[in-house]
Amino acid sequence: MSHPCENYRRERAAPGGHALSDFKGKLQGAAATVASWRRATVDIWKEFASHDGAQAAAAFAFFAFLSLFALILLASGVLGMVFRSRPDLLQRAVDYVMSHAPGVSEMVSEALDTSRDFGGILGVIGLLGLLLTGTKVVDSLQVWLNRIWGLGSPPFVRRKLKSVVILLVIALTMALGLSLQVVMVYAAGKIGASGVPLSLLAFLGAVAVQCAGLTFTFAYAVEVKLGIREVWKGAFLAALLINPLLLFLTWYYTRMGDLAAVYGSFAGVVLAILTIYYAAYVIYLGAELNHFLYSRDPRNTHEEAG
C-alpha cells in the first residue's frame, strides 16, 4: 500500500505533469506541421525545376513584352470607352500610371490620353495586335501548363482559339484592376479619407480580380477537366504575390535604383521585362502548387483509380 504522503505528492504533481505533457504535445505537433510544410515546399520547388519553370517564365516574358504594346492599346481603348463621360477619372488613371509605372509610364499615359478621343479605334488596333502577337504568349503558357499535368500540346487550331479567349480575359482583368485603383484614388480624394484603408481595399480588390482571372486560366488552358476546387489555391497564391512584387519593384526602381543611368533609353525595356518575368515566375509557381495538391489529394487518386 502506498504511503499517504506519496499519494499526496503524486496528486500535487499530476496537474503540472499533465500541463507539461500537453505543452510538449502541442510543441511536437507544431514542429511536425512546420516540417511537413518545409517538405512540401521543397517538393514543389523540385517539381517546378524539373518542369523548367524558370525557362518557361523567361519565354513568357519575351513573348509578353512583344505583345505589351498591343495589350496597352487594348486596355487604354476599353478605359477610354468606359470613362468617356468622366474625363476626371481618366485623368486620375493617367496620374496613377505616371506615379506607379516607372520606365513605361510615358507610353501608357500617352495611350490613355489618346483614348479620350479614339477609345474605340485604339481598342480595335490593340485587339488586332494581340491576335497577331499576343497569342504566342498564351501558346507558351498552354504548352507549359499541359506539361505540368503530363499532357501534350493542344492541336494548333484549338490552341489558338483558347489563346484568344485567355487574352481577352487577361485584358479584362487588367482593365478592371486599373479601374478599381482609379476609383479608390478618386473616392479618397472626394471624401478625404485616409489613403491606407482605401489602398488596402484596392489591393484586396485587385487580388480578387486577378485570382478570378488566374482561376479561369489555370482551368481552361489545360487539356483535362479541372474545376475551381483544383485550381483556386494556386491562383490565389499567385494573385496574392503578384501585387506586392510589382509594388516592390516600383518602389525600388523609383527610389533606390537609377535604371536610366545604367541602361540609358532601355531603362523602360529592362524594367518591363523584369516585371513580366517575375510575375510569370509567380504564376507558374501557383500552377505547380495546383498540380502538387491535386496529385496528393486522396479524392483525386480514388477517382483516377475508379
N, C-alpha and C positions, 0 to 999 in steps of 0.2 A: 504494500500500500504506500502511496506517495505521501511524503510529508506535507502537511498543510502549508508550510512556508513555501515549498517548491511549487505547489499549485497556485499560490498567490502570485509568485514571481512570473509564472507562465501566463497567468491571466493578464498581468500588467504589461508583459512584453508582447502579447498577441496583437493588440491593435497597431502598435508601431511596426510589428513584423509584417502584418497584412498591408499596411500603407507602403512600406518599403518594397514589398513584393509587387504591389500594383504599380509603383513607380518604375521598377525595373522592367516590368512587362510592357508598360507604355513606351519606355525608352527603347526597348528592343524592337517593338512594333514600328516606331518611328525610324529607327536605323534600317529595318528591313524595307520600309517604304522608300527611303532615300536610295538604298542600294538597288531596288527594283527600278526606280526612275533612272538611275545612272546607267544601268544595263540597257534599259530601253533606249535611252539617248544614244548610247554607243552603237547599238544595233541599227537604229535609224540612220545614223551618220555613215555606218559602213555600207548600208544598202544604197544610200544616196551616192556615195563614192563609186560603188560598183556599177551604178547606172550612169556614170559620167555626168552627174548633176551640174558640176561647175562648168563643164564644157557646154552643156545644154543651155545654161544661163548665159554664157558668152555668145552663143549663136543667137539666142533670143534677143540679146541686147543689140547685136549688129543689125539684124533684120528690123528690129523695132525702131532703131534710130533712122533707118532709111524711110520708114513709113511715118515717122513722128510728125513731119511737116503736114502730111495729108490728114493725120488724126487731129492736129491742132486746128486746121481749117474746118474740119467737120464739127468739132466741138464748138468752135467760135461761131459757126453758122447757126448751130442749134441755139446757143445762148443769145445770138442776135435776134432770132425769131421769137424766143421766149420773152426777152426783155425789151422788145421793140417799143412798147408803150411806157417803159420805165427806164429811160436813159441814165437816171441816177444810180440804179442798181448795176447797170452795165459798167458805168464808170468805177463803181466800187470793185467790180471784178477786175478791171484793168489795174487799179491801185493795189489790189491784193496780189495779183500775179507779179507786179513790179517789185513788191517787197518780199515775196516768198519764193520766187523762181529765178535766182541769180544765174547769169550766163545765157539763158534763153528767154528772159523776161521781155526783152525788146521785141523779139519775134512774136511772142504770144500776145503782147499788148497791142502791137500793130494789127494783128489779126482780129482781136476783139474790137479795136477801134473801127476797122473796116466793116465789121459785122453789123454796125449800126445801120448802114445803108444797103449793104449787099449780103445780108444774112442768108437768104435763100441760095444765092449764087455760090457763096463760099461753101455752103453745105453740100451742094451738088459736086463742086470741084473736089472737096475733101472726100466725098464718098467714092468718086471715080478713082482718085488717087489710092484710096485704101483697097479698092478692088484690084488695082494693078500691083501694089507693093505690100500692102498690109496682110494679105492672105498668106504670104510666105512666113510671117511671124507666127501665125496660128498653126500653120502647117508643121513647123518645128515643134510647137507645143504639143500638138496632137500626137506626133511621132514619139516624143519622149514620154508622154503620159501613158500611151499604149504599151510602150516598152516596160514601164514600171509594172504594169499588170500582166506582163508576159504575152502581149498581143502584138500582131504585126501592124504595119501601117495601113490605114483605110485605103480603099480604092481612090483613084485620082479625083473623079467627079464628086464622090461623096465627101472626100476630104475638103475640097474647095467649097462646097455648099456649106459644110459645117464651119469652115473658116469665116465665111461671110456672116453667118449668124452670130458667131462668137465675137467678131469685130464690132458688130452693131451693139452687142451687149456691153463690150468694153467702152465704146464711145458713149453710150447712155450712162454707164457708171461714172465715167469721168465728168460728164456734164452735170449729173446730179450731185456729185461730190463737190464740185466747184460752186454750183448754185447754192448748196447748203452753206458753204463757207461764206458766200456773199450775203446771204440772208441773215446769218448770225451777226456778221460785222455791221450790217445795216441796222439790225434790231438793237445792238449795243449802242450805236450812235443815237438812235431815236429815243430810247428810254433811259439813256445814261447809266446803264448797268455796268457792273464790273466785268472786265474782259475775261477773267478767269473762269467763272461758271459757264459763260456762253462759249468760250473756247473749248472747254471740256465737253459741252453738249455737242458742239460742232465736230469734235474729234470722235465722240461715240457715234454720231450720225454717219460720219464718213466711214467708220469701221463697219457699221451695219450695212451700208450700201455696198461697200467693197466685198463684204462677206457674202452677200446675196449674189453678186456677180461672179465671184470665185466659186461659190457652191454650184451655180449653174454650169460654169465652165468645166469644173472637175468632173461633173456627172455626164455632161453632154459630149465632151471631147473623147471619151473612152469608148471603145467598141465593145462594151459589156454593160448590161443594165445595172446602174447604180442609183440608189435612192439618196435622199437628203441625209438619212441616218449614216450612210457610209462616207460622206464627203464633207459634212459641215464642220467637223472639228479641225481638219486641215485648213479649210477656207477661213475659219475664224482666227486660227493662229496666224496665218499669212496676213490677213487684214489687220490684225492687232499689231503686227510687227512692221508693216509697211509704213504706216504714218509716222511713228517715232523715228524710223530710219530716215525718211525723207526730211523730217524736221531737223534731225541732227545734221544731215549733210548740208541743208540750207544754212543752219547756224554756223557750221564750221567754215564753209567756204565764203560766207559773208563777213565773218568776224575774225577767223583765225588764219585762213588760207588765202593768198593772193594768186588766184589762178591766172589772171591776166598777165601778171609779171613773169610767170613761169612759161606759160604756153601762148601768150600773145592773143591773137584773134581766135585761136582754137580753144579758148577757155570754156566757152559755152558748150562746144562739142565734147570736151573731156568730161565736164560735169554731167551732161545729159547721158552719156554712155555709162558712166559710173553709177548714176542713179538708177538707170534702167537695169543694169547688171545686178545690182544688189536687190532691187525689187524682184527681179526674176529668180534670183537665188532663194529668196524667202518664199516665193510662190511654189517653187519646186520642192522646197523642204516641206511645205504644207501638203503637197501631193504625196510625197513619200510617207508622211505621217499617216495619211488616209490608208494607204496600202498596208502599212505596218499594223495598224489597228484592225483592219479588215481581216488580214491573214491570221491574226491571233484571237479572233472572236469565235468562241465555240459555236455560236449560232450559224455563222457562215460556213464553218467547217462541216457542220451537220448537214446543211443544205447542199453543199458540194458533194458530200458522200452519198446523199439521197439521190 
